[in-house]
């Protein structure tokens, strides 16, 4: 089914909001989902999967400790919380550290849903940095590269046969060009291709699977309050 | 400009009135200045007025149509609230021609409103009901060759009353961001206002048509002066309130523009013509409030007090000298209530409307934002202390300060409020509690070392990221945050509703309870064939003379 940008934004926002998570900024998280959907990377389906299976509790957040920092290296342990709920916080944290450094190399450990940080990494590029993020997802190596002023990154893919940890993201942010690694990858989606997909969706409409749309609506419905005779008196006009 | 602590106080915002900058007025100016041609292209109604009509609009840039469906509904189904399922009238503003296929699709979907599905050639989707008090009376009178009872016309002021007027991508219609390339409807609410203006003409055509069908040669058409006094009613409830909280950057733009205009106007020298016009407008305002009968006791008291004070300030203004600045008039009004001060400002802008024209075409703004500066805890402590005293001084341990909770009902997902500890749904409260979030955040950081990093703090306390982002980004948008604790027992949701309605251009605020109210748009505005807009504080002087 075709939906409008505003319908999609409102439903994603409301679905996340309905879970009453005390994590991050829902406006920013919503943007992460929408941007992924607009570039054809299944933002809606994936956020629906996440929200349907979510088991975050306060204890997990409390377990998160200040990251370890050594020279230009830093590591975060997100205690199995999805990157979608922490990406905007991590990016702000790293931008502060970059005030006095030319580059930072970091590992984000113990997280999931790696691609959802897609939109937040772009903030580094908007602020003049080169970014390279890599991870393993479904036995596939994925690499995200973006340069300053690029509207979208380029994504590289290859099969993975190693036993590397699959819950980590390796991230390099640098004021200088980062060596490209595309030779090791077997396929890619270019910045231009991603931007074209986005433009097409914005002008022609956004196609969403009816099933995913309904699942998202069901999540939103959890945050709604059943009507009573009394509450109907306050119903808006 | 005035200080945000004055301008953004909810009591002042809820005392605002329509000005020449309001969206109904600026849209009308655009239509008249650019000589848009609006015609009744099709009026395919049966003897009872049921069927469909099309009004064509040629803006010179593009062609549009407003397609209006009229159907029979039982009296028991006629309900102004968003929970209604049927309406007398449903309509849509459409870009381009109405082909057979489009008309057929619209016939199936527009009358369903929220339950229908539309294509993106539709720009606005809305509905209206007939006024039970006046519709049949007008038709019957005209059919017998008489004009309607003028007292009744004055009391109601409209024939059709809309409820929700949907734009921006709702139910499949075009997104507002896609309209940014459309020179006719790229400004906030201009498409909504154009639709209401045309619907007003339809309402007049409808009563004239039905009177003729009923009375034949005995029938007369509605007097032109009464036609002009007929506006379009609107019922508004809590659904409008979250918009004001969720879109601080837009609010900042609208209110800042208004303040810039006021600053420009108050520094202009008064000449005798302008002063006379200004006094005439205050007199007009007096009549407007004097004849406005409203059943809600609080509003009744407010209107009476306004009339009393307007008489006094008119005497005070006798001492105003020409060649002095309008600032002197504003200074005089400072001795009166906020309502009077805001009426004075509305009249001030009206007589100096030329200072507003560039501002009303600058109402849109990019809303996305993130924490774009690296801050210390001290930076944010200072920002909160300087800008948010109104929020941090609230004692949220006092139950009266968190009396209400806001939630969304399962019926049409619309916002409602409940009483904490009494009504069900508290655990599903929606995050509109900006004052409480700021208060909570400030408590958490006020004793921290100012040199500490905000980024470190947020990393360990992620729940504060949203409010920190909002505080930082509104630091330079000082008119964005409405200074109100919407959870407080003392806060009436009507305050928020009235604020937005005055920006839209509504008049005759008539609360029906503490949760919803009725207003009128385009009352006193020029008819399709006319051009002069003297609709501020509309009065029926011409019809009663």
Interface residues (C-beta under 8 A of the other chain):
Chain A: X2 X3 X4 X5 X6 X7 X14 X17 X18 X20 X22 X23 X24 X25 X26 X27 X28 X31 X61 X64 X65 X66 X67 X85 X86 X88 X89 X90 X92 X93 X95 X96 X97 X99 X123 X202 X203 X205 X220 X221 X223 X224 X225 X226 X227 X228 X230 X231 X232 X233 X234 X235 X236 X237
Chain B: X80 X81 X82 X83 X120 X163 X168 X169 X170 X171 X172 X173 X174 X175 X176 X177 X178 X235 X236 X237 X238 X239 X240 X368 X370 X371 X374 X407 X408 X409 X410 X411 X413 X414 X415 X416 X417 X418 X423 X424 X425 X427 X428 X430 X431 X453 X454 X455 X456 X458 X459 X460 X462 X463 X465 X466 X469 X513 X515 X516 X517 X518
